[in-house]
């Protein structure tokens, strides 16, 4: 099973979040479960190339 980290918070009545690897692409849901489903759909779109010019986060060893 593949996993990925996500960041989320509740803002009034909505749950908002984004995938740690793709911080420029947020989504939301009325419940935490709905947010998770939307994040899964977003991941599929981002990973498949369906969205052009995707920015990603990576680490660089400098020393």
C-alpha positions as CSV (number, residue, x, y, z in Angstrom):
1,X,0.0,0.0,0.0
2,X,1.4,3.4,-1.0
3,X,1.1,6.3,1.4
4,X,1.7,10.0,1.3
5,X,1.7,12.7,4.0
6,X,-0.9,15.5,4.0
7,X,-1.4,18.7,5.9
8,X,-4.9,19.7,7.0
9,X,-6.9,22.0,9.2
10,X,-10.4,22.9,10.0
11,X,-11.6,26.4,9.0
12,X,-15.1,27.0,10.3
13,X,-17.3,24.3,8.6
14,X,-14.7,23.1,6.1
15,X,-11.7,20.8,6.3
16,X,-8.8,22.1,4.1
17,X,-5.7,20.3,3.1
18,X,-2.9,19.6,0.7
19,X,-0.4,16.9,-0.1
20,X,3.0,17.5,1.5
21,X,4.8,16.7,-1.8
22,X,2.5,19.1,-3.7
23,X,1.9,22.2,-1.5
24,X,0.6,24.4,-4.3
25,X,-2.5,22.2,-4.8
26,X,-5.2,22.5,-2.0
27,X,-8.6,20.9,-1.7
28,X,-11.4,20.8,0.8
29,X,-14.2,18.8,2.2
30,X,-17.2,19.2,4.5
31,X,-15.8,16.3,6.6
32,X,-12.3,14.9,7.2
33,X,-13.3,11.8,5.3
34,X,-14.4,13.8,2.3
35,X,-11.2,15.8,2.4
36,X,-9.2,12.5,2.4
37,X,-11.2,11.3,-0.7
38,X,-10.6,14.6,-2.5
39,X,-6.8,14.4,-1.6
40,X,-6.7,10.9,-3.1
41,X,-8.3,12.1,-6.3
42,X,-5.9,15.1,-6.4
43,X,-3.0,12.7,-6.0
44,X,-4.1,10.6,-8.9
45,X,-4.4,13.6,-11.1
46,X,-1.1,15.1,-10.1
47,X,0.8,11.8,-10.3
48,X,-0.7,10.8,-13.7
49,X,0.4,14.0,-15.5
50,X,-3.2,15.1,-16.0
51,X,-2.3,18.5,-14.5
52,X,0.5,20.2,-16.5
53,X,3.5,22.0,-14.9
54,X,3.2,20.4,-11.5
55,X,5.5,21.8,-8.8
56,X,6.9,19.4,-6.3
57,X,8.9,19.5,-3.0
58,X,12.2,17.7,-2.8
59,X,15.2,17.6,-0.6
60,X,18.7,18.5,-1.7
61,X,21.9,17.4,0.1
62,X,24.3,20.3,0.2
63,X,27.1,19.1,2.4
